[in-house]
Amino acid sequence: MLAAYESAPRADRVIVALDCDRATALDLAKKLQGKAKWLKVGMTLYYAEGPAIVEIFKLLGYKVFLDLKFHDIPHQVAGAAASAVEAGADMITMHAVGGVPMMEAAQNAVDESGTDADTLAITVLTSMDDATLAATGVTRGMQDQVKQLALCAQEAGLSGVVASPQEAAMLRELLGPDALIVTPGVRPAGADLGDQSRVATPKAAFDAGASHIVVGRPITQADDPVAAFERIAAEL
């Protein structure tokens, strides 16, 4: 039996990250209408425009991945989660290192909202490598840290996790077929890695077990963003 996310083709599970200003984001959203199904709104755009930008993208027919990475005391995160889904977010994120009670508070707030929004825990940022992780005082290796945080997210009842594609296969085995595994750090072959450390191609990420992939600059900074998206879709 297929997991719920598998009912959509892989190309419809590519999340385009709009980490840019309002004018650029709206231009890209209009160009990608009828092509992409998902847009990611992160801190750059949301802090400038607020909930209204989510509502605009919803009116344009998109699903919205609101990636604000909540990390605070449970009461604050519960309130943030409720506000995010009220604005129309279809997926929201929080840092797993905030702990199980914090994640449970967010999940309870979403449940009480009556929406079907998905909740995701950030494991280890895809910009971090082993040395960066160790410098924060974490003594376990990258895979072990991601695994432990994913288990905390599962205990809290979240829909899934955000991790690099390099951990996707391990997480799929650990969390089972129904968990959402959303992987940033996805770059088409030959693309500039930018500030990402743990990367894979779109096809490799899906083949490893990702439910959704996040692609930003290889699409949004391309000379022809629609053609760039279509090349990725064709690869899938």
C-alpha positions as CSV (number, residue, x, y, z in Angstrom):
1,M,0.0,0.0,0.0
2,L,1.4,3.4,-1.0
3,A,2.1,6.0,1.7
4,A,0.0,9.2,1.3
5,Y,2.8,11.3,-0.2
6,E,3.5,8.6,-2.8
7,S,0.2,9.3,-4.5
8,A,1.8,12.4,-6.1
9,P,4.4,12.1,-8.8
10,R,8.0,12.9,-7.8
11,A,7.9,16.1,-9.8
12,D,5.0,17.3,-7.7
13,R,7.0,16.7,-4.5
14,V,9.8,19.2,-5.5
15,I,9.5,22.2,-3.1
16,V,10.9,25.4,-4.7
17,A,12.6,27.5,-2.0
18,L,11.8,31.2,-2.4
19,D,14.5,32.7,-0.2
20,C,14.3,36.1,-1.8
21,D,12.4,39.4,-1.7
22,R,8.7,39.8,-2.3
23,A,8.9,41.0,-5.9
24,T,11.2,38.2,-7.0
25,A,9.2,35.6,-5.1
26,L,5.9,36.7,-6.7
27,D,7.5,36.8,-10.2
28,L,8.8,33.3,-9.7
29,A,5.5,32.0,-8.3
30,K,3.6,33.3,-11.3
31,K,6.2,31.8,-13.7
32,L,6.1,28.4,-12.0
33,Q,2.2,28.2,-11.9
34,G,1.1,25.0,-13.4
35,K,4.6,23.5,-13.1
36,A,5.5,23.4,-9.4
37,K,3.1,22.3,-6.7
38,W,5.1,23.4,-3.6
39,L,6.8,26.7,-2.5
40,K,9.0,27.1,0.5
41,V,8.7,30.3,2.5
42,G,11.7,30.7,4.8
43,M,12.8,33.4,7.3
44,T,14.0,35.9,4.6
45,L,10.6,36.2,3.0
46,Y,8.4,35.6,5.9
47,Y,10.1,38.1,8.2
48,A,9.6,40.8,5.5
49,E,6.1,40.0,4.5
50,G,4.4,38.0,7.3
51,P,1.4,35.7,7.0
52,A,0.1,37.6,3.9
53,I,2.8,36.0,1.7
54,V,1.5,32.5,2.6
55,E,-2.0,33.5,1.8
56,I,-1.0,34.9,-1.6
57,F,0.8,31.7,-2.6
58,K,-2.3,29.7,-1.5
59,L,-4.5,31.8,-3.6
60,L,-2.2,31.1,-6.5
61,G,-2.9,27.4,-6.0
62,Y,0.3,26.3,-4.3
63,K,1.0,24.2,-1.2
64,V,3.2,26.1,1.2
65,F,6.1,24.8,3.2
66,L,6.6,27.4,6.0
67,D,10.2,26.8,7.1
68,L,10.6,29.0,10.2
69,K,12.4,26.3,12.4
70,F,10.7,27.1,15.7
71,H,12.9,26.7,18.7
72,D,11.7,28.1,22.0
73,I,9.8,27.0,25.2
74,P,6.8,24.8,24.5
75,H,4.2,27.5,25.1
76,Q,5.8,29.9,22.5
77,V,6.2,27.1,19.9
78,A,2.6,26.0,20.4
79,G,1.5,29.6,19.7
80,A,3.8,29.9,16.7
81,A,2.6,26.6,15.2
82,A,-1.1,27.6,15.6
83,S,-0.4,30.9,13.9
84,A,1.5,29.3,11.1
85,V,-1.3,26.8,10.2
86,E,-4.0,29.5,10.6
87,A,-2.1,31.5,7.9
88,G,-2.5,28.5,5.6
89,A,0.9,26.6,5.9
90,D,0.7,23.0,4.8
91,M,4.0,22.1,6.4
92,I,5.8,23.7,9.3
93,T,9.2,23.1,10.9
94,M,10.8,23.2,14.4
95,H,14.2,22.2,15.7
96,A,14.3,18.7,17.2
97,V,16.9,19.9,19.7
98,G,14.1,21.9,21.4
99,G,13.1,18.5,22.9
100,V,10.1,16.2,22.9
101,P,7.8,18.4,25.1
102,M,8.4,21.4,22.8
103,M,7.5,19.3,19.7
104,E,4.5,17.7,21.4
105,A,3.2,21.2,22.2
106,A,3.5,22.2,18.5
107,Q,1.8,19.0,17.4
108,N,-1.0,19.5,19.8
109,A,-1.6,23.0,18.6
110,V,-1.8,21.8,15.0
111,D,-4.2,19.0,16.0
112,E,-6.4,21.5,17.8
113,S,-6.4,23.8,14.8
114,G,-8.5,21.2,12.8
115,T,-6.1,21.5,9.8
116,D,-4.2,18.7,8.2
117,A,-0.9,20.5,8.2
118,D,2.3,18.4,8.5
119,T,4.8,18.9,11.2
120,L,8.6,18.4,10.6
121,A,11.6,18.3,12.9
122,I,14.9,19.8,11.8
123,T,17.6,17.3,12.6
124,V,21.0,18.7,11.6
125,L,21.2,21.6,9.1
126,T,22.4,20.6,5.7
127,S,25.1,23.3,5.9
128,M,26.8,21.6,8.8
129,D,29.6,19.0,8.4
130,D,31.1,16.8,11.0
131,A,33.6,19.4,12.2
132,T,30.8,22.1,12.5
133,L,28.6,19.7,14.5
134,A,31.5,18.7,16.8
135,A,32.3,22.4,17.5
136,T,28.8,22.8,19.0
137,G,29.7,20.2,21.7
138,V,27.9,17.2,20.1
139,T,30.1,14.2,20.6
140,R,28.2,11.6,18.6
141,G,28.7,11.4,14.8
142,M,26.5,13.0,12.2
143,Q,24.4,9.9,11.4
144,D,23.9,9.1,15.1
145,Q,22.9,12.7,15.9
146,V,20.3,12.7,13.1
147,K,19.0,9.3,14.1
148,Q,18.6,10.3,17.8
149,L,16.8,13.6,16.9
150,A,14.5,11.7,14.4
151,L,13.5,9.3,17.1
152,C,12.6,12.2,19.4
153,A,10.4,13.6,16.6
154,Q,8.7,10.3,16.2
155,E,8.1,10.1,19.9
156,A,6.5,13.5,19.8
157,G,4.1,12.4,17.1
158,L,5.4,14.6,14.3
159,S,4.7,13.9,10.6
160,G,8.4,13.5,9.9
161,V,11.8,15.2,9.7
162,V,14.1,17.4,7.7
163,A,17.5,16.0,7.0
164,S,20.1,15.9,4.3
165,P,19.7,13.4,1.5
166,Q,22.7,11.6,2.8
167,E,20.7,10.4,5.8
168,A,17.5,9.7,3.9
169,A,18.0,6.0,3.5
170,M,18.8,5.5,7.1
171,L,15.8,7.6,8.2
172,R,13.4,5.7,5.8
173,E,14.4,2.4,7.4
174,L,14.2,3.9,10.9
175,L,10.9,5.8,10.6
176,G,9.0,3.5,8.3
177,P,7.2,4.1,4.9
178,D,4.7,6.7,6.0
179,A,7.0,9.3,7.6
180,L,7.8,12.5,5.7
181,I,11.5,12.9,5.0
182,V,12.1,16.3,3.5
183,T,15.6,16.9,2.1
184,P,17.2,20.2,1.4
185,G,20.8,20.2,0.1
186,V,19.6,18.9,-3.2
187,R,21.6,20.0,-6.2
188,P,21.4,18.9,-9.9
189,A,24.6,17.4,-11.2
190,G,27.2,20.1,-11.8
191,A,25.4,22.8,-9.8
192,D,27.2,25.2,-7.4
193,L,27.0,23.8,-3.9
194,G,26.8,27.2,-2.3
195,D,26.7,26.9,1.5
196,Q,25.5,23.3,1.5
197,S,27.8,20.5,2.8
198,R,25.7,17.3,2.7
199,V,24.1,17.1,-0.8
200,A,22.7,14.8,-3.5
201,T,21.1,15.1,-6.9
202,P,17.2,15.2,-7.0
203,K,16.9,11.6,-8.3
204,A,19.4,10.3,-5.7
205,A,17.5,12.0,-2.9
206,F,14.2,10.4,-3.9
207,D,15.8,7.0,-4.6
208,A,17.3,7.1,-1.1
209,G,13.8,7.6,0.5
210,A,13.0,11.3,0.5
211,S,9.3,12.1,0.4
212,H,10.0,15.6,-0.7
213,I,13.1,17.5,-1.9
214,V,13.8,21.2,-1.5
215,V,15.6,23.0,-4.4
216,G,16.2,26.7,-4.2
217,R,19.0,28.6,-6.0
218,P,19.5,26.1,-8.9
219,I,16.0,27.0,-9.9
220,T,15.4,30.6,-8.6
221,Q,18.8,31.9,-9.7
222,A,18.7,30.2,-13.1
223,D,18.5,32.4,-16.3
224,D,15.3,30.5,-17.0
225,P,13.7,29.2,-13.7
226,V,10.9,27.4,-15.5
227,A,13.4,25.5,-17.7
228,A,15.5,24.7,-14.7
229,F,12.5,23.3,-12.9
230,E,11.5,21.3,-15.9
231,R,15.0,19.8,-16.3
232,I,14.7,18.5,-12.7
233,A,11.2,17.2,-13.3
234,A,12.4,15.4,-16.4
235,E,15.3,13.8,-14.4
236,L,12.8,12.4,-11.9
